[in-house]
């Protein structure tokens, strides 16, 4: 999401300043002890959305590199960015004549035009309708045929280029995107789309003087991360544009970041600023965040001898998904080539590959969403049958999917509660199938038993993954009941991610796919999820799991727990040793 600021007031007619520095060298100036309010919150009873430490202000000066770090669910980080965009008011106001952005005021530049936000943290689509993310596999609508070149507004291969076009093309080349320019933009992977959006934001006209970049490295593969991090450093060093990064508490802080602003979670949170290393980054709990299960703390091969017996036990049953020499092509472009993979009940898989390696396409075959899955016949078997022999409504009950795509496309309708969304997981659909009256004689014992099981599963999943497991407030039954009644659309992003994970798990589907699910969660939510998945109450021995992540540390299981890795590279895949 690329946003510009609302028109911030600038004062040029007065000559005094309380900056204590050359105004042209001060990028951001928030007064000492400032409190931040929503517009309309006035009077002695108004509660600030954020506040700085008493007697301490916040200044960003030229030559410094800052990151805003959000703890908990990250709502405080979002609030601070909104403040810098002029969407909340600062009290006392940044003093005239230079205001919030002195380096712009000295040049009479309007923040509305020269300060912008590129956010990867809030990607949910507006509106109440479901967006079919599987359209990327066939570009079924006319708007889905728009190429990356058109999206970037670049001229054709044989057309003249301006210096701005040449710079944009150079940046795309550094990030490995030039070969994708004539593909439909919707066909790009999430990581590729993220890189393209960064280039577009940096090169837009007028060029931003300050770009707030929220979570730019989340979801970027390990091989590209150093290149992108170095490129961001170059942008900032050259002030073309200056960057203010937004990070989660458990994100690695780039070496070139010199200062941090750590923002608490929730309404009334405090902002602590200072040099990196001097300001503690507090988690939402006193426990250190770790993605690796406690039993996985030893080296990967410390108990490798148990893996062969575990593997033999798994493969004794019929596979849930079986791919035999599967390939997928779009015209002359080979996306997957000769993929052979069997997923058995009880298996735990880490699917790994760089951005654009074919992971999303491979997952779409496992879920049966890809159009070509119907024509693969004997080469692709899902739950023992070719795709064309299995109804979609049956597949959606057997595959539990939680991913950024589901988060992006899930309809946000007013009046749809958290409980409604979780219950949608029993059918895997995007709408709730209402029950018939349980008091009518037309309801048979089988239906009653099914409803009873669903109610028990709902209670189970919320008790293990609900607010009592990750909220800082005391665990009370009324709080959980209240949580289930809340409108899904009004939840913070992190809680929406958690609810969609519960939706994927509640029906105990035989195959569970978790695609970059950690991206939007707080530390406490990650811990709760890991603890549940690795516990006896979590995934059963009759369920298989595929976790997609660029980092092995994010996978809940280790090799001694039977974890196996399937690696993709340029569309070719194989099982590799962990």
Buried (B, 14 or more C-beta within 10 A) or exposed (E): EEBBBEEBEBEEEEEEBEBEEEBBBBBBBBBBBBBBBBEEBEEEEEEBBBBBBEEBBBBBBEEBBBBBBBBBBBBBBBBBBBBBBBBBBBBEBBBBBBBBBBBBBBEEBBBBBBBBBBBBBBBBBEEEEBEEBBBBBBBEEEEBEEBBBBBBEBEEEEEEBEEBBEBBBEBBEBBBBBEBBEBBBBBBBBBBBBBBBBBBBBBBEEEBBBBBBBBBBBBBBEEBBEBBBEBBBEBBEEBBBBBBBBBBBBBEBBEEBEBBBBBBBBEEBEBBBBEBEEBEBBBBBEEEBBBBBEEBEEEBEEBEEEBEEBEEBBBEEEBBBBBBEBBBEBEEEBBBBBBEBBBBBBBBBBBBBBBBBBBBBBBBBBBBBBEBBBEBEEBBBBBEEBBEEBEEEBBBBBBBBBBBBBBEBBBBBEEBBBBBBBBBBBBBBBEBEEEEEEEEEEBEEEEEEEBEEBEEBBEBBBBBBBBBBBBEEEEEEEBBEEBBEBBBBEBBBBBBBBBBBBBBBBBBBBBBBBBBBBBBBBBBBBBBBBBBBBEEEBBEEEBBBBBBBBEBEBBBBBBBBBBBBBBBEBBBBEEEEB
